[in-house]
């Protein structure tokens, strides 16, 4: 399984990523150097959205689609979903 996720950083910016293990990845973003460079200076982060996919291709396509959205559209996506 693959997951696409959106994190809200401490400065209220949003970060979108893909992983096979949500719990591990959020821990990496918050506590280690394995997290993204973007989130390392914007800790702590919290997960505000996630969606499960059967394979990497589907997850990557959704990640790409979300990354192209403006912030208001991302917030709309987040508000209409449940974690």
N, C-alpha and C positions, 0 to 999 in steps of 0.2 A: 504494500500500500504506500501511496505517496500522498502528501498533504501540501496544500498551498495555505499559507498563513499570512496574516497581517499583524504587525506589532505596532503598538502605540508607544512612542518614546517619551521620555520625561519632558521633552520640549514640545510635545503634542504633534510631532511629525509622525508620519506613517512609513513603515518598512514592510515590503512584501518579499516573501521567500518561499522556498520549497524544501521539503525534508521527508525522510521516512520515519522519523521519530520526533514528534512534537515536544515532548517533555525534555528530552536531551537537548534539542536545538534551542529551546527557550533558556535553559540553564547555560548553554554556551554563550548565548547573546548577553546574558546578565553577569556571568561570572568568569569567563575565560577568554583567552585570546583567540579561540576558535570561532567566536562570533564575528559578525560582519564588522568591517572597519567603521561603517556608518553608525552602527548602534553602540560601538565601544565608548564613544564620547557622549552618548545620550541615554545612559543607564539611570535608573532601571527601566526596562521595557516590560510591557504586558501584552499578552495575546488578546486581540479583540475580534479575530476572525480566523476560522479554519474550515477547510473543505477537503474531503477525502476523495482520492482518485485511484483507479485500478492500476494504472501504469504511469510511467514517467512522462510519456509523450502527452497524455491528456493533462497531467498536472502542469507541465511546462507551458502548454498552450494557454491554460487558464492564468498562470503566473504572468505571462507576457500580456494577456488581455488586461489584467488588473493593473499592471505597471503603466499601461498607457492611459488609464483613467485619471482625471483630475481629482484633487482631494475631495471635493464635494461629492463626486460620484462614488469614491471609495467609502466615504462616510455613510452614504445612502446604502451601499452594499452591506456594510457592517451593521447598520441599524435594522436591516430587514432579515438578518441571519441570526441563528442561535448557535452558540459555541457548544 
